[in-house]
Amino acid sequence: MRIAIEALSLSSKNLTGIGNVTLNYIRELQRLDPDNSYFIYTIDALLHADLPNEKWRHVRYDWRVKKFKYRITDALGVLKGGSEKTLPALSRIVLYRILKMALEAIDRACLYFWLAKSMRDNRIDVYLGFFADFFPFCFFSGVRKIWLIHDLVWKLYPETTDINSRNKKRAIVRNMNRADLLLSVSDSTRNDLVRLLKIRKDIITLHNAADRKIFHPADPKSVTRVKKSYEITRPYILSVCTLEPRKNLATLLDAYAKVHKRVRHQLVLAGMSGWKNTKLFEMIERHPAKHSIIVTGYVPSQDLAPLYSGADVFVFPTLYEGFGMPVLEAMQCGCPVISSTSSSIPEVAGDACVLVDPLDTEALAASMEKILSDRARRSAMTRKGLARSKQFSWEKSAARLLEIIRTI
């Protein structure tokens, strides 16, 4: 069987959610499947993944229109960053913007055509899609199509994504209905597909997992190194996420304001800056404990396990998650977890975490104070979290995926 894997996210230098999911499935399939041939499709360079033998091939979209689009985009960036504000300079910016928009449309059409033609030429039997909103516009051959759905953020919180037009949303639903099979990362997401989008086709849940080479209880020396690197000088509360409204960090900041004088912990917010976070940084600046709040920015993978392991508690009061990977990562590193009762979090947390209404500041503050003041309870939560995390495995999910591919 000849299988195409869409791996657009593996062209990004810094891997985040979808990229990590794609990479882990590729690695496990390489280990589990010596028989089928795989074609890894990207738009740009393939980073992070190694292809071990001739059964694994990289196929890259490399048409000239893409390169021209990149040159125009770079030139526009230079023009916008320049100090010249004369009428000719502003006119050039407008012209380059129009040209960039036109090239983006042409490039997307060329990409769809190239992908369909390439899959026909490579005699692809199964197409496996991972990216959140990318699905081939057409297929020139009878390819069986599988699409992994990570969440419905674009439906529930459209302001936090760039999928904000009605046509884009219609296209996503249309593509879901064109797929032969949908996979979801949680039962919660599967239920949302049925309830919110009225999807009436087979949907199979394949849970995500956390890479055990990255997420594990770290040794004290590594914890000390990372604390020094991020200038953490006291016991700390940790939250790891993209800094955006959906992660509900405003409630965490309010809860921290209520307890900081009694618990004396620093608050460490780790993760990349996301959408519409100006108010969040304004809250931090006005916060009564602002000098005890550390914002790390992007954290490389080698620092994550020590950061989780060194925290007294991980707090993740998210409003919505398709899966809730940080909860699993924290449990797997032996960190006690407080999270929310929303969406997929109870499915991941089981009875190993303390879950609260994500909008109940008082309940969150009370839970933080109770856990931070009780070492024995933290130890018990660590044991339960480690046991719970063992129920999630990339090997198990990839083996199920391979079984699905073979039978579709």
N, C-alpha and C positions, 0 to 999 in steps of 0.2 A: 504494500500500500504506500502511496506517495502523499505526504501530509504537508500542507503549507501552514506555517505558524506566523501570524502577524505579530511582529515584535518591534513596532515603531518606538516604544518607550525605551528600548535598549540602546538608542542613539544618544540619550541624555547622559551627560557626565555624572550628575548626581542622581542616583536612583531614589525614587520615592515609591509609593504604594503599588501602582500597577506595574512598574518596572520590576520591583522585587517579586511580585507574583509571577510575571512572565519568566523571569530568570530562574526561579526555583522550579517551575514546571519543566523548563527546558533541561535543567540539570538532572532532574529525576527521570525524565523520559530517556535521556541519554544512557542512564544507568540501567533502566528497566527494559528497554526495547532495543534488542540487537537486530531486529528483522526489518522494520519499516524504514523508508527513506523520508527525511525531513528537509524542508526548504524554509529557511528563516528569512522572512521578508522585512526589510527596513527601508526607510527613505534615505537616511544618512548612514554613517559608519556603524558597524555592529560593535558595541562596547560591552564589556563585562562577561560575555559568553564566549567560551571556547568551543570550537567544532572539532570533535575528536577524530573523525574519519570521513571517508567519502560518502557515507550515508547521511551526513549532515552538511548542507550547503547553504551559503549565504547568498541571497538574491537582493540586490540593491537598486533602488530607483535612481537613475543617474542621467536623466534627460537634460538637455541644455537649458530648457526653460526654467528648471529648478535653480541652476547655477546663476542664471540671469536675474531671477527673483531675489536670490540672496545678495547679489551685488547691488541691486537697487535698494534693498532693505538696509544694507550697510551704508550706502551713500545717503539715504534719507536720515539715518541716525546721525551721521556727521553734520549734515545741514542743520538739523534741529538742535544739535549741541553747539553750533557755532555762535559767535557773538554778533555777527552781522544781521541786522534787522531791517535792511533796506527793502524797498518794494521789489527789486529784482530777486533778492534772496528769498523773500516770502513767496514769490511767484514760483521759484524753483521748488520750494517745499511742497506747494500745492500740486505742481506738475508731477513730482516724484510720488506723492501720495496716490494720485490717480493711476499712475503707471503701476505702482505696487499692487493696488486693488485689482487692476486688470490682469496682472501677471499671476496673482494668487488664484483667480478664477480659472485662468488657462492652465496653470500648473495642476490644480486639483482635477480638472478634466483629463489632462494627460496622465496623471497618476492612476486614475480609475481605469483608463484604457490600457496602460502598461500592465497593471496588475492582472486584469482579466486575460490579456494576451499572454503574459508570462505564465500564468497558471495553466492555460491551455497548452502552451509549448512544453511545459514541464510535466504535463499529463497528471495534474494534481487530482487526487481522489477526495480529500477532505481538507477544508479550510477551517482553521481554528483561530478565532479572533479574540484578542485580549483588551484592546484599547477601548476607552470609555465611550467614544462617540464616532469611531471610524468603522465603517463597514463598506465593502466594495459595492459600487453602484450597479455593476453588472458582472455577470459571469458568462464566458463564451463556451463553457462546457458544463457537463452535469456534475458539478462539484457539490458534495454534501457539506453543509455549512453549520458550524457550531460557534456560538458566541457566548463568552463568559461575561455576565453582567455583575458589576461590582457594587453598584448602588443606584439609587434614583435621586441623587442630589439635585440634578438638573430639573427634576419635577417638583421636589419639595422645597428646595432652597435655590431657585434659579439665579438669585442675585449673587451667589458665591461661585458661579461658573461663567464661562463664555458661551454657554448654550442657552442664549436668552431670546432667540427669535422663534416665532411660532413654526416657521418652516423647518428649522433645525429639529425641533421637538417632534414634529410630524415625521420627519425622515428617520429619526431614531426608532419610533414605534413601527414605522413601515419596515425597517430593516429587521427588527425583532420578529416581525411576522413572516419575513422572507427566510429567516434561518430555519434549518431543519430541526435544530435542537438548541434550547437555551440552557445555559448553566448559571447558577447563582452562587454567590459566596456564602450565603446563609439562608436559613428558612425564612427569616424576616424579610430579606430582599425578595425571595421567591413569592412570599405572600403579598408584598407590595406590588409586584408585577401583575399579579392577578387582580388585586383590589383597585389599584390606581389606574392601570393601563388596560385592564380587561384582556390581558394576553391569554389566549385559549390554545395553548400548545404545551408539549412536554417541557417541564422545567425541572432540572435535577440539581440538587444542592451539592456543591463540592466546597467544603470548608477550607479557608486559608489556613496557613500554619506560619510559625516563626522559625527562621533558619537557626538550628541549634549550634551552628558554628559561630554565629554572631550573638545570639541571645542565650545567655547562660549565667549562672551565678559567677560573678567576677572575683578574682583574688584581691586581697586587701591592697597589694602594691598597685594594681591597676586603678582601683578606686581612688587611692591617694593621688596618683598621677593626674587623673581626670579632674578631680576636685581642684587641684592646684591650677590646672589649665584654664578652668572656667571661673577661678577666683571664688570658689565656694569655701567659706571659712567656718561654717557652723553646720549642725544637723540641718537637713533640708527636706522640703516637700517638692516633689517633681511633677511636672506635667509635660508630656511630649506630644506635640501636634503641630499642624500648620496653624499659624496665628491668624485666625479668621473668625467671623461671628458665629458660625455653626458650631465651633468647638466650645462656645459658651464660657470663655475665660473670664468674662465680666463677672459671672456668678462666683467663680473661684476667687477672683480678686476681692469681691465683697465679703466672702466667707473668711478669707485670710485676714481682712481688716478686723474682723470680730475676734480672731484668736491669736494674732501675732504677739500680743504682749504677754500672753500666758504660756505659749508654747516655745517662743524664742527661736523658731526655725526660720531659715531663709526659704524663699519661694523661687524655684528655678523653672523658667518657662523655656523649653527647648524645642526648636523647630524653625522652619523657614517662615518668612513673612508671607501672608496670604492676602485675600481680598478684603477690602474695606476695614482695615485695622487701625485707622487713624484714631478712632475713639478709644480703642484698647490702649494705645500708647499714651493718650491723654489721661486715661484712668490711672495708668502706672505713674505718670508724672505727678498726679494729685494724691496718690495713695499715701496714707499715714505711715506706711512702712516701706516707702519706695526705695530706701537705701538697703533694704533686705531682699529686694526683688532682682533677680538676674535673668536677663534675656540673652540666650546663647547664640541665636541664629542657627543656621544649619549645623547639625551634628554629624560628623562622619561615622560610618558604621562601627569602626573600631572603638569608638568612645561610648557607644550606646549601652552595652552591657555594664561597664563600670558605673555609668551614670544612673541606670536603673538600680543596680545592686547597692549603691551607696546611699540611696534615698531611704528615709524612714517610712514614707508612704508615697504612692503614686496616685494622683488625683486627676480624673478625666471626666468632667461633667458634661459630656457632649450632648447636643440636641438630637443628632442623627448620625448613624454609621451604617454602612452596608455590611461591615463585618466587625470592626473594632480592633484592628491589629495592635494598637498600643497596649490594650488591656492584656492581650495574650503575651506580648513581649515582656511586660512588667512581671507577670506571673512566672514566666519561664526564667526570669533573672532572679526570682526569689524576693520580689518587692511586694509588700501588701498593697492592695488596690481599693480605692474608692472610686466608683463610677456611677453611671446613671441608669435609670430604669427604662430608658428609651430604646427603641428600634432593636438592633441585634445584640446589644450589650449583655442582657441576661442570658442569651444563648451561648455566648462565649464564656462569661464569667461563672456560670453555674452557681454553686453555693460557696465559692471560694473568695468572693469579693463582697464588700459592702456596697449596696446600690441604693441611691437616693433619687428623689425627683430632681431633675437637673435645674429646675427653676426655684427650688426651695433652698434659699440661702441659709436659713437657720438650721435645716437638717444637715446640710453639707458641713457647716461650721461645727456643729455638734459631733458629727462623725469624725471629722479631722481631729478635734481635740481629744475625743475618747480614745482613738487609736494611737495618737502620738503620746498619750500619757500612760499607755499600757503595753509594756514591752512583751509580756507573755502573750497578749492577744496578737501582737504583730508577728511573733514567732509562729503562732498557730496558723495565721493567715498565710505566712510564707510557705508552710508545709502543705496547706490545702491548695495554694496556687500552683506550686510545683507539680503536685499530683494532677490537678486539673489540666495543666498545660500539656501533659503527656497524651491527652486524648486527641490532640491536633498534630498531624504529621504530613509533611509534603510527600513523603513516600506513599502513605496511604491514599492521599488525594490524587496523586499522579497515577497510581495503579488503577484507581477507579476511572480516571480520565482515559487511560489506555484501553480499558475494557469497553468504555463507551465508544471510542474511536473505532475499535474493531467490530463493533456490532451495529453501528449506525447505518 
